[in-house]
């Protein structure tokens, strides 16, 4: 007799959810609920230094490994990239080329083995069909709870090249990845930056504070900008200020992955359009980009772990 199984999977990556990106590095977790023969099984797993996509794939692997009899399985998940890989023949094409230069090759190979190891038929569907289903909501809840935990095992290995300001993961440079995320506690010998925009875009201000003392290092106001622009300018402002004063600045924390990525790329990749009202903002952006292209620095720009540490000390508390 054929066994019919429904599985709800939710992959969560704490740092990437703000950007709606599958590939941002951060604390991650997956939650899964299996319904089989009227019985419910729920479980979760989590890692630091991982991505949303990897959490979804791990959730699928973990779920399927728990089914040990011939089954007709329907899996619901949120990740379009993972669903397309498994329903549009991409996995088979990648397998034929040995998964060469493909992201998450280690997990795709393992999942391919699991799919072919047991007599199962698996259908993958997008979770938008079951968004309000209580078991899908349960999977989401336990995944997000896991991604917020401290001291999770490391998934992707960090490089040991201390000369690079940002980490490279598995040999692939990720513009959104950040270096040396400390899951336990922040390094107090540092400053934190934050920005706040009314209406976003709208009147914006940014500031930097000493992480240890909470004293304000500098503040600046813009007539019209966005949160990400404010955070980008705050990071560069800090770098330029400390270099001009010949002071050592070991670490800058920001909770904006976009801003950190822009600094790394030496580009402000905003979609905010230039107008007569925001000329000053764009002049500052041009100066910041020019500074990044013409100066070197040893400061590390790190992602503030809001889930583990609470709001960044520079936070404007307007949420």
BAMINU-150649 format. One record per residue (C-alpha): x, y, z; chain. Coordinates in Angstrom, 3 decimals. Example, Ala and Ser with C-alpha at 12.3 -4.5 7.8 and 13.67 -1.06 7.14 Angstrom:
+----------+----------+----------+--------+
|        X |        Y |        Z | cadena |
+----------+----------+----------+--------+
|   12.300 |   -4.500 |    7.800 |      A |
|   13.670 |   -1.060 |    7.140 |      A |
+----------+----------+----------+--------+
//
This chain:
+----------+----------+----------+--------+
|        X |        Y |        Z | cadena |
+----------+----------+----------+--------+
|    0.000 |    0.000 |    0.000 |      A |
|    1.374 |    3.380 |   -1.042 |      A |
|    2.129 |    5.784 |    1.789 |      A |
|    1.159 |    9.436 |    1.195 |      A |
|    3.314 |   11.990 |    2.986 |      A |
|    3.136 |   15.788 |    3.215 |      A |
|    6.178 |   17.765 |    4.360 |      A |
|    6.293 |   21.466 |    5.208 |      A |
|    9.800 |   22.980 |    5.190 |      A |
|   10.956 |   26.479 |    6.065 |      A |
|   14.547 |   27.670 |    5.668 |      A |
|   15.562 |   30.756 |    7.629 |      A |
|   18.749 |   32.797 |    7.533 |      A |
|   18.682 |   35.551 |   10.117 |      A |
|   20.801 |   38.076 |    8.211 |      A |
|   19.366 |   37.483 |    4.764 |      A |
|   15.676 |   37.915 |    5.435 |      A |
|   15.988 |   41.716 |    5.346 |      A |
|   17.380 |   41.500 |    1.803 |      A |
|   15.178 |   38.692 |    0.496 |      A |
|   18.327 |   36.977 |   -0.737 |      A |
|   19.168 |   33.284 |   -0.824 |      A |
|   22.911 |   33.809 |   -0.705 |      A |
|   23.631 |   36.175 |    2.169 |      A |
|   25.797 |   34.571 |    4.848 |      A |
|   24.439 |   34.414 |    8.397 |      A |
|   22.928 |   32.361 |   11.208 |      A |
|   20.470 |   29.890 |    9.718 |      A |
|   17.945 |   27.263 |   10.683 |      A |
|   15.414 |   24.977 |    9.084 |      A |
|   12.146 |   23.689 |   10.424 |      A |
|   10.163 |   20.752 |    9.064 |      A |
|    6.827 |   19.107 |    9.813 |      A |
|    6.082 |   15.661 |    8.346 |      A |
|    2.486 |   14.386 |    8.150 |      A |
|    2.311 |   10.640 |    7.470 |      A |
|   -0.604 |    8.278 |    8.166 |      A |
|   -2.184 |   10.925 |   10.336 |      A |
|    0.897 |   11.247 |   12.515 |      A |
|    2.898 |   14.454 |   12.854 |      A |
|    6.668 |   14.690 |   13.257 |      A |
|    8.445 |   18.014 |   13.708 |      A |
|   12.168 |   18.749 |   13.876 |      A |
|   14.759 |   21.420 |   13.150 |      A |
|   18.450 |   22.053 |   12.587 |      A |
|   20.712 |   25.076 |   12.423 |      A |
|   24.139 |   26.393 |   11.472 |      A |
|   26.143 |   29.585 |   11.584 |      A |
|   27.802 |   30.908 |    8.421 |      A |
|   25.161 |   29.516 |    6.114 |      A |
|   22.481 |   30.714 |    3.653 |      A |
|   18.728 |   30.494 |    3.177 |      A |
|   19.121 |   28.169 |    0.202 |      A |
|   21.356 |   25.784 |    2.134 |      A |
|   18.866 |   25.652 |    4.996 |      A |
|   16.056 |   24.691 |    2.604 |      A |
|   18.165 |   21.979 |    0.970 |      A |
|   19.262 |   20.601 |    4.348 |      A |
|   15.645 |   20.580 |    5.478 |      A |
|   14.681 |   18.474 |    2.450 |      A |
|   17.552 |   16.036 |    3.001 |      A |
|   16.818 |   15.643 |    6.705 |      A |
|   13.108 |   15.095 |    6.010 |      A |
|   13.574 |   12.475 |    3.309 |      A |
|   16.097 |   10.552 |    5.373 |      A |
|   13.374 |   10.048 |    7.990 |      A |
|   11.097 |    8.218 |    5.546 |      A |
|   11.993 |    4.537 |    5.272 |      A |
|    9.130 |    3.055 |    3.238 |      A |
|    7.821 |    3.490 |   -0.328 |      A |
|    6.007 |    6.803 |   -0.327 |      A |
|    4.360 |    9.426 |   -2.484 |      A |
|    5.661 |   12.667 |   -0.992 |      A |
|    4.631 |   16.289 |   -1.464 |      A |
|    7.037 |   18.893 |   -0.113 |      A |
|    6.065 |   22.539 |    0.367 |      A |
|    8.801 |   25.175 |    0.737 |      A |
|    9.368 |   28.883 |    0.117 |      A |
|   12.537 |   28.845 |   -1.967 |      A |
|   11.902 |   29.347 |   -5.698 |      A |
|   15.542 |   28.660 |   -6.605 |      A |
|   15.456 |   25.270 |   -4.860 |      A |
|   12.059 |   24.379 |   -6.341 |      A |
|   13.189 |   25.299 |   -9.871 |      A |
|   16.376 |   23.247 |   -9.476 |      A |
|   14.336 |   20.188 |   -8.557 |      A |
|   11.447 |   20.609 |  -11.011 |      A |
|   13.032 |   22.056 |  -14.159 |      A |
|   15.758 |   19.487 |  -14.711 |      A |
|   18.604 |   21.659 |  -13.444 |      A |
|   19.745 |   19.059 |  -10.914 |      A |
|   20.122 |   16.423 |  -13.630 |      A |
|   22.070 |   18.812 |  -15.871 |      A |
|   24.402 |   19.793 |  -13.046 |      A |
|   24.912 |   16.141 |  -12.143 |      A |
|   25.909 |   15.363 |  -15.724 |      A |
|   28.678 |   17.959 |  -15.516 |      A |
|   29.811 |   16.903 |  -12.049 |      A |
|   28.222 |   19.974 |  -10.418 |      A |
|   31.183 |   21.974 |  -11.702 |      A |
|   31.168 |   25.596 |  -10.496 |      A |
|   27.707 |   25.192 |   -8.962 |      A |
|   26.840 |   26.675 |   -5.599 |      A |
|   26.017 |   24.232 |   -2.829 |      A |
|   27.406 |   21.303 |   -4.842 |      A |
|   27.997 |   19.335 |   -1.624 |      A |
|   24.307 |   19.480 |   -0.697 |      A |
|   22.984 |   18.936 |   -4.217 |      A |
|   25.054 |   15.747 |   -4.505 |      A |
|   23.779 |   14.506 |   -1.165 |      A |
|   20.174 |   15.320 |   -2.034 |      A |
|   20.507 |   13.587 |   -5.408 |      A |
|   21.725 |   10.459 |   -3.600 |      A |
|   18.795 |   10.574 |   -1.138 |      A |
|   16.244 |   11.043 |   -3.931 |      A |
|   17.546 |    7.979 |   -5.755 |      A |
|   18.317 |    5.792 |   -2.752 |      A |
|   14.750 |    4.961 |   -1.688 |      A |
|   11.584 |    4.025 |   -3.642 |      A |
|    9.935 |    7.405 |   -3.251 |      A |
|    8.138 |    9.798 |   -5.555 |      A |
|    8.607 |   13.430 |   -4.563 |      A |
|    6.669 |   16.477 |   -5.751 |      A |
|    7.930 |   19.953 |   -4.827 |      A |
|    5.467 |   22.817 |   -4.509 |      A |
|    5.728 |   26.459 |   -3.496 |      A |
|    4.481 |   27.242 |   -0.013 |      A |
|    2.237 |   30.056 |   -1.269 |      A |
|   -0.379 |   27.313 |   -1.676 |      A |
|   -0.279 |   26.582 |    2.056 |      A |
|    0.828 |   29.902 |    3.576 |      A |
|   -1.831 |   29.833 |    6.294 |      A |
|   -1.643 |   26.110 |    7.013 |      A |
|   -0.880 |   25.644 |   10.745 |      A |
|    1.827 |   23.055 |   10.071 |      A |
|    3.611 |   25.350 |    7.631 |      A |
|    3.435 |   28.142 |   10.199 |      A |
|    4.864 |   25.734 |   12.757 |      A |
|    7.781 |   24.907 |   10.437 |      A |
|    8.432 |   28.637 |   10.007 |      A |
|    8.314 |   29.245 |   13.748 |      A |
|   10.804 |   26.531 |   14.677 |      A |
|   13.141 |   27.501 |   11.803 |      A |
|   13.295 |   31.134 |   12.877 |      A |
|   13.769 |   30.100 |   16.490 |      A |
|   16.727 |   27.950 |   15.485 |      A |
|   18.332 |   30.674 |   13.339 |      A |
|   18.335 |   33.027 |   16.325 |      A |
|   20.360 |   30.700 |   18.554 |      A |
|   23.987 |   31.295 |   19.515 |      A |
|   27.012 |   29.075 |   18.990 |      A |
|   25.548 |   27.004 |   16.174 |      A |
|   27.959 |   24.700 |   14.294 |      A |
|   29.652 |   26.309 |   11.285 |      A |
|   28.359 |   25.290 |    7.860 |      A |
|   30.519 |   27.120 |    5.305 |      A |
|   34.183 |   27.420 |    6.198 |      A |
|   35.792 |   30.843 |    6.490 |      A |
|   39.074 |   31.528 |    4.772 |      A |
|   42.134 |   32.304 |    6.879 |      A |
|   43.361 |   35.200 |    4.739 |      A |
|   43.530 |   37.995 |    7.282 |      A |
|   44.472 |   40.519 |    4.600 |      A |
|   41.001 |   40.453 |    3.104 |      A |
|   38.458 |   42.743 |    4.708 |      A |
|   35.622 |   40.414 |    3.847 |      A |
|   35.453 |   36.645 |    3.879 |      A |
|   35.313 |   34.427 |    0.830 |      A |
|   33.203 |   31.352 |    1.274 |      A |
|   34.088 |   28.035 |   -0.389 |      A |
|   36.257 |   29.837 |   -2.911 |      A |
|   33.370 |   31.968 |   -4.154 |      A |
|   33.240 |   35.695 |   -3.444 |      A |
|   29.839 |   36.729 |   -2.169 |      A |
|   29.249 |   40.505 |   -2.287 |      A |
|   26.854 |   40.201 |    0.634 |      A |
|   29.088 |   38.014 |    2.826 |      A |
|   30.789 |   39.534 |    5.829 |      A |
|   33.883 |   38.525 |    7.714 |      A |
|   34.222 |   36.796 |   11.045 |      A |
|   30.692 |   36.936 |   12.381 |      A |
|   31.008 |   36.468 |   16.141 |      A |
|   27.989 |   34.483 |   17.345 |      A |
|   28.860 |   34.684 |   21.037 |      A |
|   29.303 |   38.389 |   21.728 |      A |
|   30.341 |   41.624 |   19.964 |      A |
|   33.902 |   42.938 |   20.129 |      A |
|   33.738 |   46.058 |   22.303 |      A |
|   36.879 |   47.657 |   20.839 |      A |
|   34.818 |   48.950 |   17.905 |      A |
|   32.232 |   51.480 |   16.804 |      A |
|   28.683 |   50.898 |   15.578 |      A |
|   26.842 |   52.857 |   12.912 |      A |
|   23.163 |   53.176 |   12.121 |      A |
|   20.852 |   55.316 |   10.015 |      A |
|   17.218 |   56.311 |   10.256 |      A |
|   15.078 |   57.630 |    7.433 |      A |
|   11.634 |   59.132 |    7.821 |      A |
|    9.399 |   57.610 |    5.129 |      A |
|   12.467 |   55.991 |    3.457 |      A |
|   13.272 |   57.818 |    1.248 |      A |
|   12.993 |   61.011 |    3.188 |      A |
|   14.887 |   63.064 |    5.768 |      A |
|   17.706 |   60.815 |    6.991 |      A |
|   20.301 |   60.918 |    9.724 |      A |
|   23.153 |   58.630 |   10.624 |      A |
|   25.535 |   58.314 |   13.534 |      A |
|   28.359 |   56.295 |   15.018 |      A |
|   28.740 |   55.334 |   18.655 |      A |
|   31.478 |   53.687 |   20.674 |      A |
|   30.353 |   50.090 |   21.212 |      A |
|   31.807 |   49.944 |   24.713 |      A |
|   30.814 |   53.349 |   26.117 |      A |
|   27.791 |   54.112 |   23.888 |      A |
|   29.136 |   57.660 |   23.434 |      A |
|   28.315 |   59.295 |   20.096 |      A |
|   31.377 |   59.616 |   17.832 |      A |
|   29.649 |   61.666 |   15.114 |      A |
|   26.194 |   62.466 |   13.720 |      A |
|   25.079 |   63.779 |   10.346 |      A |
|   21.735 |   64.758 |    8.763 |      A |
|   20.618 |   64.562 |    5.119 |      A |
|   17.580 |   66.292 |    3.680 |      A |
|   16.615 |   63.330 |    1.506 |      A |
|   18.116 |   59.823 |    1.376 |      A |
|   17.394 |   56.194 |    2.341 |      A |
|   18.390 |   53.987 |    5.266 |      A |
|   20.913 |   52.063 |    3.182 |      A |
|   22.501 |   55.238 |    1.816 |      A |
|   22.757 |   56.589 |    5.362 |      A |
|   24.457 |   53.405 |    6.602 |      A |
|   26.835 |   53.378 |    3.622 |      A |
|   27.848 |   56.992 |    4.242 |      A |
|   28.199 |   56.323 |    7.977 |      A |
|   30.664 |   53.489 |    7.375 |      A |
|   32.781 |   55.543 |    4.972 |      A |
|   32.528 |   58.594 |    7.260 |      A |
|   33.987 |   56.495 |   10.084 |      A |
|   36.777 |   55.092 |    7.927 |      A |
|   37.746 |   58.527 |    6.629 |      A |
|   37.500 |   60.228 |   10.025 |      A |
|   39.747 |   57.752 |   11.815 |      A |
|   42.268 |   57.724 |    9.003 |      A |
|   42.404 |   61.539 |    8.913 |      A |
|   42.962 |   61.593 |   12.682 |      A |
|   45.533 |   58.781 |   12.388 |      A |
|   43.607 |   56.717 |   14.901 |      A |
|   43.332 |   52.940 |   14.882 |      A |
|   39.859 |   51.618 |   14.124 |      A |
|   39.755 |   47.835 |   14.250 |      A |
|   36.072 |   47.124 |   13.662 |      A |
|   32.936 |   48.861 |   12.409 |      A |
|   29.592 |   47.148 |   13.034 |      A |
|   26.560 |   47.811 |   10.850 |      A |
|   23.232 |   45.992 |   10.648 |      A |
|   22.824 |   46.811 |    6.932 |      A |
|   24.127 |   44.075 |    4.650 |      A |
|   23.454 |   46.303 |    1.637 |      A |
|   25.689 |   49.051 |    3.015 |      A |
|   28.452 |   46.583 |    3.919 |      A |
|   28.290 |   45.087 |    0.432 |      A |
|   28.437 |   48.536 |   -1.216 |      A |
|   31.539 |   49.465 |    0.787 |      A |
|   33.225 |   46.251 |   -0.272 |      A |
|   32.379 |   46.860 |   -3.921 |      A |
|   33.289 |   50.563 |   -3.655 |      A |
|   29.942 |   51.418 |   -5.212 |      A |
|   26.700 |   52.818 |   -3.858 |      A |
|   24.276 |   50.613 |   -5.773 |      A |
|   21.144 |   52.455 |   -4.728 |      A |
|   18.058 |   52.647 |   -6.929 |      A |
|   17.203 |   56.021 |   -5.389 |      A |
|   16.938 |   58.560 |   -8.205 |      A |
|   18.866 |   61.816 |   -8.211 |      A |
|   16.721 |   64.966 |   -8.111 |      A |
|   17.100 |   68.650 |   -7.313 |      A |
|   16.119 |   67.913 |   -3.719 |      A |
|   18.855 |   65.374 |   -3.011 |      A |
|   21.874 |   66.872 |   -4.798 |      A |
|   23.776 |   67.131 |   -1.480 |      A |
|   23.210 |   63.449 |   -0.782 |      A |
|   24.572 |   62.373 |   -4.151 |      A |
|   27.551 |   64.683 |   -3.809 |      A |
|   28.367 |   62.934 |   -0.529 |      A |
|   27.930 |   59.539 |   -2.201 |      A |
|   30.378 |   60.553 |   -4.941 |      A |
|   32.897 |   61.737 |   -2.350 |      A |
|   32.494 |   58.496 |   -0.381 |      A |
|   33.003 |   56.321 |   -3.460 |      A |
|   36.045 |   58.373 |   -4.457 |      A |
|   37.495 |   57.971 |   -0.958 |      A |
|   37.039 |   54.191 |   -1.056 |      A |
|   38.740 |   53.957 |   -4.443 |      A |
|   41.708 |   56.052 |   -3.389 |      A |
|   42.361 |   54.878 |    0.150 |      A |
|   43.290 |   51.648 |    1.865 |      A |
|   42.360 |   50.644 |    5.395 |      A |
|   42.700 |   47.700 |    7.751 |      A |
|   39.376 |   48.125 |    9.539 |      A |
|   36.981 |   45.172 |    9.376 |      A |
|   33.350 |   45.970 |    8.608 |      A |
|   31.188 |   43.346 |   10.301 |      A |
|   27.489 |   42.509 |   10.438 |      A |
|   25.914 |   43.203 |   13.827 |      A |
|   24.176 |   40.019 |   15.021 |      A |
|   20.840 |   41.506 |   16.065 |      A |
|   19.301 |   38.112 |   16.782 |      A |
|   21.969 |   37.203 |   19.323 |      A |
|   22.952 |   40.635 |   20.689 |      A |
|   19.819 |   42.778 |   20.449 |      A |
|   19.580 |   46.088 |   18.620 |      A |
|   22.831 |   47.729 |   17.544 |      A |
|   23.964 |   50.384 |   20.094 |      A |
|   23.667 |   53.137 |   17.451 |      A |
|   20.014 |   52.234 |   16.819 |      A |
|   17.591 |   55.180 |   16.630 |      A |
|   14.818 |   53.128 |   18.293 |      A |
|   12.122 |   54.261 |   15.890 |      A |
|   10.855 |   50.836 |   14.767 |      A |
+----------+----------+----------+--------+
//
